[in-house]
Amino acid sequence: MDLSTKSVENVEYMIEKIKEKLKVMNFGAIKPSHFDENMYEELLEIYEMVMRKNNFSTSEMQAIAEELGNLRKQ
């Protein structure tokens, strides 16, 4: 997947992969349709950070969820 290009498909891909990696049930409320390409760079940074790590503390997962919430469409 080439994530260097801003696209709806890439946003969807990154959100789904973040949710898979974190394995958190309440992430069901976060849907790819809640995000647009205006926040692409920020979402890409979160995606890359999540993909680099193997384990997450509860506080890290909460911080990631909050950050994703901040990036949602208004």
Wavefront OBJ file of the C-alpha trace (Angstrom):
o trace
v 0.000 0.000 0.000
v 1.423 3.366 -1.050
v 0.524 5.733 1.756
v 2.447 8.657 0.286
v -0.685 9.669 -1.647
v -3.622 11.321 0.064
v -6.759 9.337 -0.686
v -9.955 8.153 0.941
v -8.797 4.568 0.429
v -5.552 5.236 2.305
v -7.432 6.885 5.174
v -9.701 3.833 5.392
v -6.720 1.479 5.281
v -4.828 3.306 8.050
v -7.839 3.517 10.369
v -8.610 -0.182 9.959
v -4.978 -1.181 10.555
v -4.751 0.995 13.675
v -7.912 -0.606 15.033
v -6.599 -4.108 14.253
v -3.229 -3.466 15.863
v -4.669 -1.987 19.040
v -7.386 -4.657 19.378
v -9.621 -2.404 21.402
v -13.350 -2.951 21.387
v -14.401 0.683 21.813
v -12.591 1.594 18.595
v -15.758 0.414 16.827
v -17.008 3.954 17.248
v -14.151 5.174 15.060
v -15.013 4.698 11.420
v -12.944 5.640 8.382
v -15.822 7.836 7.200
v -15.221 10.083 10.241
v -11.947 11.285 8.705
v -11.077 13.229 5.605
v -7.933 13.958 3.663
v -7.357 17.327 5.388
v -5.886 15.529 8.399
v -3.951 12.997 6.341
v -0.467 13.874 7.587
v -1.528 13.687 11.235
v -3.282 10.372 10.657
v -0.225 9.018 8.841
v 1.982 9.948 11.817
v -0.324 8.083 14.212
v -0.465 5.102 11.853
v 3.332 4.910 11.540
v 3.805 5.158 15.312
v 1.234 2.431 15.976
v 2.755 0.119 13.359
v 6.263 0.517 14.867
v 5.266 -0.572 18.365
v 4.470 -4.099 19.492
v 2.840 -3.330 22.839
v 0.758 -0.457 24.144
v -0.048 0.551 27.683
v -3.586 1.464 28.596
v -2.633 5.134 28.767
v -1.016 4.970 25.310
v -4.160 3.412 23.829
v -6.266 6.089 25.493
v -4.008 8.833 24.114
v -4.210 7.364 20.607
v -8.003 7.152 20.830
v -8.166 10.766 22.015
v -5.896 11.920 19.204
v -7.987 10.085 16.627
v -11.057 11.723 18.164
v -9.431 15.124 17.727
v -8.838 14.399 14.024
v -12.449 13.490 13.316
v -14.473 15.638 10.936
v -16.302 18.433 12.702
l 1 2 3 4 5 6 7 8 9 10 11 12 13 14 15 16 17 18 19 20 21 22 23 24 25 26 27 28 29 30 31 32 33 34 35 36 37 38 39 40 41 42 43 44 45 46 47 48 49 50 51 52 53 54 55 56 57 58 59 60 61 62 63 64 65 66 67 68 69 70 71 72 73 74
